[in-house]
């Protein structure tokens, strides 16, 4: 290319880092700045922590913008002065306003981890697992002022095998998406791609997840709970209560059928394995568990110190 494509990259979590790295590795691109969320306290010590995107940008000596409010006038002026050809957004965490969208010369590109128009919103990866979908994918689209609404530039599908956790699926989608993004930005700049409008009538939506949604209802079938355990790993992690203490349940969990004479939530042994009865004459074998205030451990180790849990009802 005669000139380098000037890119401002907006992103925050681990999922976004491979996308930024892929753009940085292309000689035809120049990432002139990153937008990322402000530093936040994390962990028990509430230590002020950088986002993964800020860490990568610092390592690569890239200009970093961290607005508390993306509508801040100074940020808009800073972005205008950078004169970007593209704004690329991957899990930034704030809605980009029209004032910024209008600054960019060629296009505002968003990467979304679903096959739009399915699962517009904040939790498409978890939703695909919770709903037992057989496929999902990455969509690269042009942004407009509405959430995940703009026309599609490219999509790539992957098949699901029913064993994915949210973490593993997120990693897989970022791996396929980072290469697709590089191609799409270059091809769109060269006029090789025509954006296609979404079928808005087919749109479905998913909201941000909170910790309460990860609470297990043992009256549900084992298959439903097993999906919940995978979808909420590694955050917020599926949980239940025992003696008013929270117990986190980690994947994998294996379904058992034809379980009789057990109450929903009852803890028992099945072939010397820790199991919990569910709501439709089935149960789950639990492999990994964490009692509140204790470290995560495998179920066998947990049972050695907590035999009294057998016969109890988890809430």
Residue pairs with C-beta under 8 A, 6 or more apart in sequence:
1 28
1 186
1 189
4 27
4 28
4 29
4 30
5 28
5 29
5 30
5 85
5 86
5 185
5 186
5 189
6 30
6 32
6 82
6 83
6 84
6 85
6 86
7 23
7 29
7 30
7 31
7 32
7 84
7 85
7 86
7 87
7 88
7 185
8 31
8 32
8 33
8 34
8 35
8 79
8 82
8 84
8 86
8 87
8 88
8 104
9 19
9 20
9 23
9 31
9 33
9 34
9 35
9 53
9 87
9 88
9 90
10 34
10 35
10 36
10 87
10 88
10 89
10 90
10 92
10 96
11 17
11 19
11 20
11 34
11 35
11 36
11 53
11 89
11 90
11 91
11 92
12 36
12 37
12 51
12 52
12 53
12 91
12 92
12 93
13 51
13 52
13 53
13 91
13 93
14 52
14 170
15 90
15 91
15 113
15 170
15 173
15 174
16 52
16 53
16 90
16 91
16 92
16 174
17 52
17 53
17 56
17 174
18 174
18 175
18 177
18 178
19 88
19 90
19 111
19 174
19 177
19 178
19 181
20 31
20 34
20 53
20 56
20 57
20 90
21 56
21 178
22 178
22 179
22 181
22 182
23 29
23 31
23 88
23 181
23 182
23 185
24 31
24 60
26 182
26 186
28 186
29 182
29 185
31 60
31 62
32 62
32 63
32 82
32 84
33 62
33 63
33 64
33 65
33 78
33 79
33 82
33 84
34 53
34 54
34 57
34 62
34 63
34 64
34 65
35 65
35 66
35 67
35 70
35 75
35 92
36 51
36 53
36 54
36 57
36 64
36 65
36 66
36 92
37 51
37 66
37 92
37 93
37 94
38 66
38 67
38 68
39 48
39 49
39 50
39 51
39 54
39 66
40 48
40 49
41 47
41 48
41 49
42 49
43 49
50 58
54 64
54 66
57 63
57 64
58 64
63 82
65 75
65 78
65 79
67 74
67 75
67 94
69 94
70 94
70 95
70 96
70 97
70 100
71 97
71 99
75 100
76 99
76 100
76 103
79 87
79 100
79 103
80 103
83 105
84 103
84 104
84 105
85 104
85 105
85 106
85 189
86 104
86 105
86 106
86 107
86 108
86 109
86 185
86 189
87 96
87 100
87 101
87 103
87 104
87 107
87 108
87 109
87 143
88 109
88 110
88 111
88 181
88 185
89 96
89 108
89 109
89 110
89 111
89 143
90 110
90 111
90 181
91 111
95 147
96 108
96 143
97 145
98 145
101 108
101 143
101 144
101 145
106 188
106 189
107 142
107 188
108 142
108 143
109 140
109 141
109 142
109 143
109 153
109 181
109 184
109 185
109 188
110 140
110 141
110 142
110 143
110 148
110 150
111 138
111 139
111 140
111 177
111 181
112 120
112 124
112 138
112 139
112 140
112 141
112 148
113 124
113 125
113 136
113 137
113 138
113 139
113 170
113 173
113 177
114 120
114 124
114 125
114 127
114 128
114 136
114 137
114 139
115 135
115 136
115 137
115 139
115 155
115 157
116 139
116 141
116 148
116 152
116 155
116 198
116 203
117 148
117 198
117 199
117 200
117 202
117 203
117 204
118 124
118 202
118 203
118 204
119 127
119 128
119 204
119 205
119 206
120 147
120 148
120 149
120 203
120 204
120 205
120 206
121 147
121 148
121 205
121 206
121 207
121 208
122 206
122 207
122 208
122 209
123 206
123 207
123 208
123 209
124 136
124 206
125 136
125 166
125 169
125 170
125 173
126 166
126 206
126 209
126 231
126 232
127 206
127 231
128 136
128 160
128 169
129 160
129 164
129 165
129 166
129 169
129 227
129 230
129 231
130 227
130 228
130 231
132 162
132 223
132 227
133 160
134 159
134 160
135 157
135 158
135 159
135 160
136 157
136 158
136 160
136 169
136 173
137 155
137 156
137 157
137 158
137 173
137 176
138 155
138 156
138 173
138 176
138 177
138 180
139 152
139 154
139 155
140 152
140 153
140 154
140 155
140 177
140 180
140 181
140 184
141 148
141 150
141 151
141 152
141 153
141 195
141 198
142 150
142 151
142 153
142 195
143 150
144 150
149 198
149 200
150 195
150 198
151 195
151 196
151 197
151 198
152 195
152 196
152 197
152 198
153 184
153 188
153 193
153 195
154 180
154 183
154 184
154 193
156 176
156 177
156 180
158 172
158 173
158 176
160 169
163 230
163 252
164 172
164 230
165 230
165 231
165 233
165 234
165 251
166 230
166 231
166 232
166 233
166 234
166 235
167 233
167 234
184 193
187 193
209 232
209 236
210 236
211 236
211 239
213 232
213 236
214 228
214 232
214 236
214 237
214 238
214 239
215 238
215 239
215 240
216 225
216 228
216 229
216 238
216 239
216 240
216 249
216 314
217 225
217 279
218 225
218 240
218 264
218 265
218 276
218 277
218 278
218 279
218 314
219 264
219 265
219 278
219 279
220 278
220 279
221 278
221 279
221 280
221 282
222 255
222 256
222 257
222 278
222 280
222 282
222 283
222 284
223 255
223 282
225 238
225 253
225 278
225 284
226 253
226 254
226 255
226 284
228 238
229 238
229 249
229 250
229 251
229 253
229 284
230 251
230 252
232 238
233 250
233 251
237 248
237 249
237 250
237 290
238 248
238 249
238 250
239 246
239 247
239 248
239 249
240 246
240 247
240 249
240 265
240 314
240 315
241 247
241 314
241 315
242 291
242 309
242 312
242 314
242 315
243 312
245 291
245 292
245 293
246 292
247 289
247 290
247 291
247 292
247 314
248 289
248 290
248 296
249 286
249 288
249 289
250 287
250 288
250 289
250 290
250 296
251 287
251 288
252 287
253 284
253 285
253 286
253 287
254 284
254 285
254 287
255 282
255 283
255 284
255 285
256 270
256 275
256 282
256 283
256 284
256 285
257 281
257 282
258 281
258 282
259 270
259 275
259 277
259 278
259 281
259 282
259 283
260 281
262 268
262 277
262 283
263 277
263 313
264 277
264 278
264 279
264 313
265 276
265 277
265 313
265 314
265 315
266 276
266 277
266 311
266 312
266 313
266 314
267 274
267 275
267 276
267 309
267 310
267 311
267 312
267 313
267 314
268 275
268 276
268 277
268 283
268 310
268 311
269 275
269 310
270 283
270 285
273 285
273 286
273 299
274 285
274 286
274 289
274 299
274 300
274 302
274 303
275 283
275 284
275 285
275 286
276 283
276 284
276 286
276 314
277 283
278 284
286 299
287 298
287 299
288 296
288 297
288 298
288 299
289 296
289 297
289 298
289 299
289 302
290 296
290 297
291 302
291 306
303 309
303 310
